Amino acid sequence: MRAQRIPWWYYVTAMAVGLGAGAAVAYFGEGFAGVSLIGAPWIVSALLVVLGVVVLTLALQVHRYATTDPRKRTAFFDPLRAVYALVLSKALAIAGATLAGWYGGQILVVITHAEAPYYTTVLIECAVTAVICLIDMVIGIIGEWLCQLPPDEGAEHPRVAGVSGRRSVTPAATRVRH
């Protein structure tokens, strides 16, 4: 399996879509439904922080295992766990960008009513959650980078060849060409 890095413009697009959707919900929400859908409960912010910490921890474990000398590895590391860490990092990055746009869009609409106590609370909630979402986006991007495998050094590289560091040299004329 060969995973590709997420292009930078995916994050910009996700943030723009979230910004538009968040602003639309904040603008039209109270007028049509009579129920306010703006703001973010504090539990959402707490869960986003926990999710960011979990993803960063998983990505660091994958990076530590991938960059450890193969001769010094003491434990087995499940490759499926590494794939999960990569997928979670990618998902966190895109979701963080989208949610940062969502809460940013709500801030843009609500900021005109900042003098009202309800809207002041909503502004604070959205601002805190938007910052946490931006941090989660960055954690996802870093986690994606941490889950990269180092370049394949091949069987003849001194680190992989053996404990003594010596490698057997086969003359070019005797190598089999495929």
C-alpha atoms as a printed R data frame, in Angstrom:
    type eleno elety resid chain resno       x       y       z
1   ATOM     1    CA   MET     A     1   0.000   0.000   0.000
2   ATOM     2    CA   ARG     A     2   1.268   3.436  -0.880
3   ATOM     3    CA   ALA     A     3  -0.315   6.350   0.947
4   ATOM     4    CA   GLN     A     4  -0.112   9.852  -0.456
5   ATOM     5    CA   ARG     A     5   0.210  13.032   1.571
6   ATOM     6    CA   ILE     A     6  -2.892  15.211   1.642
7   ATOM     7    CA   PRO     A     7  -2.378  18.256  -0.620
8   ATOM     8    CA   TRP     A     8  -2.465  21.656   1.106
9   ATOM     9    CA   TRP     A     9  -5.457  22.842  -0.866
10  ATOM    10    CA   TYR     A    10  -7.664  20.108   0.668
11  ATOM    11    CA   TYR     A    11  -7.304  21.883   3.999
12  ATOM    12    CA   VAL     A    12  -8.142  25.257   2.479
13  ATOM    13    CA   THR     A    13 -11.174  23.778   0.712
14  ATOM    14    CA   ALA     A    14 -12.379  22.013   3.865
15  ATOM    15    CA   MET     A    15 -11.997  25.214   5.863
16  ATOM    16    CA   ALA     A    16 -13.891  27.228   3.232
17  ATOM    17    CA   VAL     A    17 -16.745  24.701   3.137
18  ATOM    18    CA   GLY     A    18 -16.915  24.705   6.938
19  ATOM    19    CA   LEU     A    19 -16.844  28.505   7.000
20  ATOM    20    CA   GLY     A    20 -19.750  28.744   4.574
21  ATOM    21    CA   ALA     A    21 -21.800  26.082   6.334
22  ATOM    22    CA   GLY     A    22 -21.160  27.524   9.792
23  ATOM    23    CA   ALA     A    23 -22.068  31.034   8.678
24  ATOM    24    CA   ALA     A    24 -25.218  29.797   6.928
25  ATOM    25    CA   VAL     A    25 -26.386  27.832   9.977
26  ATOM    26    CA   ALA     A    26 -25.715  30.777  12.275
27  ATOM    27    CA   TYR     A    27 -27.476  33.231   9.938
28  ATOM    28    CA   PHE     A    28 -30.544  31.200   9.012
29  ATOM    29    CA   GLY     A    29 -30.812  28.936  12.059
30  ATOM    30    CA   GLU     A    30 -32.807  31.104  14.403
31  ATOM    31    CA   GLY     A    31 -35.023  32.600  11.730
32  ATOM    32    CA   PHE     A    32 -36.454  29.354  10.369
33  ATOM    33    CA   ALA     A    33 -36.199  26.816  13.137
34  ATOM    34    CA   GLY     A    34 -36.691  28.974  16.200
35  ATOM    35    CA   VAL     A    35 -33.874  26.975  17.805
36  ATOM    36    CA   SER     A    36 -30.312  28.192  17.995
37  ATOM    37    CA   LEU     A    37 -27.743  25.778  16.585
38  ATOM    38    CA   ILE     A    38 -24.769  28.034  17.208
39  ATOM    39    CA   GLY     A    39 -22.026  27.594  19.749
40  ATOM    40    CA   ALA     A    40 -20.263  24.500  21.016
41  ATOM    41    CA   PRO     A    41 -20.737  22.751  24.346
42  ATOM    42    CA   TRP     A    42 -17.551  22.565  26.400
43  ATOM    43    CA   ILE     A    43 -17.609  18.773  26.172
44  ATOM    44    CA   VAL     A    44 -16.969  19.091  22.424
45  ATOM    45    CA   SER     A    45 -13.811  21.088  23.093
46  ATOM    46    CA   ALA     A    46 -12.670  18.558  25.687
47  ATOM    47    CA   LEU     A    47 -13.281  15.613  23.342
48  ATOM    48    CA   LEU     A    48 -11.387  17.343  20.539
49  ATOM    49    CA   VAL     A    49  -8.403  17.842  22.848
50  ATOM    50    CA   VAL     A    50  -8.488  14.169  23.902
51  ATOM    51    CA   LEU     A    51  -8.762  13.072  20.268
52  ATOM    52    CA   GLY     A    52  -5.758  15.184  19.312
53  ATOM    53    CA   VAL     A    53  -3.666  13.733  22.146
54  ATOM    54    CA   VAL     A    54  -4.614  10.150  21.214
55  ATOM    55    CA   VAL     A    55  -3.770  10.637  17.534
56  ATOM    56    CA   LEU     A    56  -0.453  12.321  18.341
57  ATOM    57    CA   THR     A    57   0.457   9.516  20.744
58  ATOM    58    CA   LEU     A    58  -0.300   6.843  18.136
59  ATOM    59    CA   ALA     A    59   1.675   8.688  15.462
60  ATOM    60    CA   LEU     A    60   4.663   9.086  17.791
61  ATOM    61    CA   GLN     A    61   4.620   5.350  18.524
62  ATOM    62    CA   VAL     A    62   4.640   4.567  14.796
63  ATOM    63    CA   HIS     A    63   7.467   7.040  14.212
64  ATOM    64    CA   ARG     A    64   9.523   5.651  17.078
65  ATOM    65    CA   TYR     A    65   9.177   2.110  15.746
66  ATOM    66    CA   ALA     A    66   9.834   3.070  12.112
67  ATOM    67    CA   THR     A    67  12.996   5.009  12.910
68  ATOM    68    CA   THR     A    68  14.469   2.498  15.365
69  ATOM    69    CA   ASP     A    69  17.387   0.451  14.108
70  ATOM    70    CA   PRO     A    70  15.971  -2.915  12.956
71  ATOM    71    CA   ARG     A    71  18.555  -4.761  15.039
72  ATOM    72    CA   LYS     A    72  17.509  -2.964  18.230
73  ATOM    73    CA   ARG     A    73  13.756  -3.529  17.969
74  ATOM    74    CA   THR     A    74  12.587  -5.538  20.941
75  ATOM    75    CA   ALA     A    75   8.846  -5.732  20.411
76  ATOM    76    CA   PHE     A    76   6.547  -6.596  17.564
77  ATOM    77    CA   PHE     A    77   4.565  -3.682  16.171
78  ATOM    78    CA   ASP     A    78   1.322  -4.447  14.397
79  ATOM    79    CA   PRO     A    79   1.317  -2.910  10.883
80  ATOM    80    CA   LEU     A    80  -2.450  -2.505  11.106
81  ATOM    81    CA   ARG     A    81  -1.923  -0.217  14.091
82  ATOM    82    CA   ALA     A    82   0.369   1.934  11.961
83  ATOM    83    CA   VAL     A    83  -2.258   2.140   9.233
84  ATOM    84    CA   TYR     A    84  -4.902   3.127  11.786
85  ATOM    85    CA   ALA     A    85  -2.624   5.853  13.111
86  ATOM    86    CA   LEU     A    86  -2.102   7.194   9.588
87  ATOM    87    CA   VAL     A    87  -5.814   7.143   8.750
88  ATOM    88    CA   LEU     A    88  -6.701   8.799  12.052
89  ATOM    89    CA   SER     A    89  -4.085  11.501  11.435
90  ATOM    90    CA   LYS     A    90  -5.465  12.231   7.974
91  ATOM    91    CA   ALA     A    91  -9.048  12.275   9.247
92  ATOM    92    CA   LEU     A    92  -8.156  14.541  12.162
93  ATOM    93    CA   ALA     A    93  -6.427  17.005   9.843
94  ATOM    94    CA   ILE     A    94  -9.402  17.282   7.462
95  ATOM    95    CA   ALA     A    95 -11.994  17.297  10.251
96  ATOM    96    CA   GLY     A    96 -10.004  19.905  12.171
97  ATOM    97    CA   ALA     A    97  -9.901  22.182   9.129
98  ATOM    98    CA   THR     A    98 -13.618  21.746   8.458
99  ATOM    99    CA   LEU     A    99 -14.643  22.330  12.071
100 ATOM   100    CA   ALA     A   100 -12.327  25.326  12.410
101 ATOM   101    CA   GLY     A   101 -14.119  26.824   9.407
102 ATOM   102    CA   TRP     A   102 -17.511  25.879  10.885
103 ATOM   103    CA   TYR     A   103 -16.882  27.654  14.171
104 ATOM   104    CA   GLY     A   104 -15.116  30.537  12.398
105 ATOM   105    CA   GLY     A   105 -18.200  31.046  10.233
106 ATOM   106    CA   GLN     A   106 -20.371  31.218  13.326
107 ATOM   107    CA   ILE     A   107 -18.012  33.763  14.840
108 ATOM   108    CA   LEU     A   108 -18.280  35.969  11.748
109 ATOM   109    CA   VAL     A   109 -22.072  36.082  11.977
110 ATOM   110    CA   VAL     A   110 -22.377  36.363  15.770
111 ATOM   111    CA   ILE     A   111 -19.689  39.018  16.289
112 ATOM   112    CA   THR     A   112 -22.137  41.761  15.310
113 ATOM   113    CA   HIS     A   113 -24.249  40.874  18.386
114 ATOM   114    CA   ALA     A   114 -21.336  40.618  20.815
115 ATOM   115    CA   GLU     A   115 -22.871  43.028  23.326
116 ATOM   116    CA   ALA     A   116 -25.630  40.549  24.250
117 ATOM   117    CA   PRO     A   117 -24.605  38.123  27.022
118 ATOM   118    CA   TYR     A   118 -25.853  35.044  25.135
119 ATOM   119    CA   TYR     A   119 -23.846  35.920  22.035
120 ATOM   120    CA   THR     A   120 -20.777  36.742  24.123
121 ATOM   121    CA   THR     A   121 -20.899  33.215  25.531
122 ATOM   122    CA   VAL     A   122 -21.360  31.785  22.029
123 ATOM   123    CA   LEU     A   123 -18.388  33.832  20.773
124 ATOM   124    CA   ILE     A   124 -16.144  32.523  23.539
125 ATOM   125    CA   GLU     A   125 -17.267  28.923  22.971
126 ATOM   126    CA   CYS     A   126 -16.753  29.147  19.214
127 ATOM   127    CA   ALA     A   127 -13.388  30.883  19.522
128 ATOM   128    CA   VAL     A   128 -12.014  28.292  21.952
129 ATOM   129    CA   THR     A   129 -13.319  25.403  19.865
130 ATOM   130    CA   ALA     A   130 -12.004  26.933  16.620
131 ATOM   131    CA   VAL     A   131  -8.513  27.266  18.124
132 ATOM   132    CA   ILE     A   132  -8.638  23.660  19.344
133 ATOM   133    CA   CYS     A   133  -9.748  22.556  15.858
134 ATOM   134    CA   LEU     A   134  -6.813  24.412  14.283
135 ATOM   135    CA   ILE     A   135  -4.470  22.702  16.739
136 ATOM   136    CA   ASP     A   136  -6.055  19.346  15.855
137 ATOM   137    CA   MET     A   137  -5.532  20.098  12.158
138 ATOM   138    CA   VAL     A   138  -1.848  20.764  12.806
139 ATOM   139    CA   ILE     A   139  -1.591  17.607  14.941
140 ATOM   140    CA   GLY     A   140  -3.146  15.639  12.088
141 ATOM   141    CA   ILE     A   141  -0.664  17.036   9.570
142 ATOM   142    CA   ILE     A   142   2.252  16.317  11.907
143 ATOM   143    CA   GLY     A   143   0.857  12.860  12.640
144 ATOM   144    CA   GLU     A   144   0.654  12.141   8.924
145 ATOM   145    CA   TRP     A   145   4.307  13.153   8.590
146 ATOM   146    CA   LEU     A   146   5.308  11.039  11.598
147 ATOM   147    CA   CYS     A   147   3.687   7.944  10.057
148 ATOM   148    CA   GLN     A   148   5.960   8.059   6.998
149 ATOM   149    CA   LEU     A   149   8.359   5.189   6.602
150 ATOM   150    CA   PRO     A   150  12.040   6.031   6.244
151 ATOM   151    CA   PRO     A   151  13.601   5.280   2.858
152 ATOM   152    CA   ASP     A   152  14.295   1.602   2.227
153 ATOM   153    CA   GLU     A   153  17.978   1.039   2.813
154 ATOM   154    CA   GLY     A   154  18.096  -2.350   1.119
155 ATOM   155    CA   ALA     A   155  19.863  -5.508   2.153
156 ATOM   156    CA   GLU     A   156  23.339  -4.176   1.376
157 ATOM   157    CA   HIS     A   157  23.188  -1.117   3.612
158 ATOM   158    CA   PRO     A   158  25.694  -1.342   6.516
159 ATOM   159    CA   ARG     A   159  22.965  -0.948   9.161
160 ATOM   160    CA   VAL     A   160  20.956  -3.827   7.724
161 ATOM   161    CA   ALA     A   161  23.802  -6.070   6.477
162 ATOM   162    CA   GLY     A   162  24.745  -7.510   9.835
163 ATOM   163    CA   VAL     A   163  25.980  -6.861  13.295
164 ATOM   164    CA   SER     A   164  29.595  -6.441  12.255
165 ATOM   165    CA   GLY     A   165  28.693  -3.861   9.665
166 ATOM   166    CA   ARG     A   166  30.477  -5.785   6.931
167 ATOM   167    CA   ARG     A   167  28.649  -6.698   3.816
168 ATOM   168    CA   SER     A   168  29.452  -9.230   1.217
169 ATOM   169    CA   VAL     A   169  30.408  -7.701  -2.081
170 ATOM   170    CA   THR     A   170  29.436  -9.587  -5.174
171 ATOM   171    CA   PRO     A   171  31.251  -8.630  -8.344
172 ATOM   172    CA   ALA     A   172  29.001  -6.924 -10.840
173 ATOM   173    CA   ALA     A   173  29.726  -9.561 -13.488
174 ATOM   174    CA   THR     A   174  28.261 -12.376 -11.358
175 ATOM   175    CA   ARG     A   175  25.015 -10.624 -10.379
176 ATOM   176    CA   VAL     A   176  21.874 -11.914 -11.964
177 ATOM   177    CA   ARG     A   177  20.011  -9.270 -13.933
178 ATOM   178    CA   HIS     A   178  16.242  -9.378 -14.038
